[in-house]
Amino acid sequence: MAAVNVTKDNFQAEVLESDKPVLVDFWASWCGPCKMLSPIVEQVAESVQDVKICKVNVDDEQELAERYNIMSIPALKVFKNGEVVNEGVGFMPREKVEELIRV
Amino acid sequence: MEDIVIIGAGTAGLSAAIYARRAGKKAVVLEAMTYGGQIINTPDIENYPGIKHISGFDFATGLYEQATALGAEIKFEKVTGIKLSSDGIKTVKTSSSEYKTKAVILATGAKNRPLGLDREEELTGSGVSYCATCDGAFYKGKTVAVNGGGNTAIEDAAFLSSLCKKVYLIHRRDKFRADAADVEKLKAKENVEFILDSTISRLEGDDTLTGIEIHNVKNAVKQHLDIDGLFIAVGQIPDNSAFADVAELDEKGYIKAGEDCRTKTPGIFTAGDCRTKTVRQLTTAASDGAVAALAACSYCDSTEINS
């Protein structure tokens, strides 16, 4: 499944009310490590069926970034039933991303 | 068997791969994290000769594409050690595989040095940062501290002073390694306060950093500061312990080698920030990559190892 771009308007429906666990990638266009991580997140999105992958641009969605206390990017957060159950910051290799969503 | 195994896909390692491939050698690059090395965190490169301005990401991606287009293979595996055998063949072991090769180039780079405080790792990304240009935007209008006395610390403090309400600069001495002109410029800023002869002794806060405890090294007085963010800029450390048996390390852990990039083991070379040297810049990393690759090529041509 391809990654879904999420804004404050559809965050509730796409992430918080999702029936599957959701991995959210908080990123920005000026952030080098985010751009390195992005293709890895896309690869994971293509390879897993039971987890939904969403992306939030923190420049466009400052409200969401603030709500989830984003202080460093890239930041990955895993949501289950509307709650953050796992998270990681900084670039990480594919195995680490897969590890995050296996919780 | 490979001709050259390059450990590290930063500027030095990828430059070495370009030179090795252009010399017709088989080359594989092994990288534990991602290609590009430290430079991917830099938004603006303006001191690489021939390129007026480029972002670190674009520079790294250009290097990666150039190396792979020339046929270099880049694999994302963490190297755990190198075994030498009497016939001169080196076996590079990784977490998932191993590679037999004639020559090796160690281009492992360096990473940000942590302060070594309790909970530092846990609070990284939650108030503790090693990259002001990456994370500064999240501290707009807030109070932050920068720790360090080198050029990076002064640049970080100057950058943050344009975004934040208040910036403390904490430095363990009263003299700076940074350029004097930049220190003077920073001192003149109204929202910057210098706290000298002081180290950070404790990080405070539950889920996110809320403050720090500072220890004055001259009079032993402790002081508390409420801050939202701490930017650590106290230099780099290499990580070469896996290679201590094949290359000599200095007391800081850098691989001992001169400008010829040769280690104590014939056929093992080193390039970039992981090598003992005085200037660690993109240009010197690229330069080392070329020197080490060409030395490795001539080693491959002269060695009697059969492939």
Chai-1 contact restraints between the chains, C-beta under 6 A:
chainA,res_idxA,chainB,res_idxB,connection_type,confidence,min_distance_angstrom,max_distance_angstrom,comment,restraint_id
A,C31,B,C134,contact,1.0,0.0,6.0,A-B,restraint_1
A,G32,B,I40,contact,1.0,0.0,6.0,A-B,restraint_2
A,G32,B,N41,contact,1.0,0.0,6.0,A-B,restraint_3
A,G32,B,G56,contact,1.0,0.0,6.0,A-B,restraint_4
A,G32,B,F57,contact,1.0,0.0,6.0,A-B,restraint_5
A,P33,B,I40,contact,1.0,0.0,6.0,A-B,restraint_6
A,K35,B,F57,contact,1.0,0.0,6.0,A-B,restraint_7
A,M36,B,T34,contact,1.0,0.0,6.0,A-B,restraint_8
A,M71,B,F138,contact,1.0,0.0,6.0,A-B,restraint_9
A,S72,B,G125,contact,1.0,0.0,6.0,A-B,restraint_10
A,S72,B,S129,contact,1.0,0.0,6.0,A-B,restraint_11
A,S72,B,D135,contact,1.0,0.0,6.0,A-B,restraint_12
A,V89,B,G125,contact,1.0,0.0,6.0,A-B,restraint_13
A,F91,B,T34,contact,1.0,0.0,6.0,A-B,restraint_14
A,P93,B,F76,contact,1.0,0.0,6.0,A-B,restraint_15
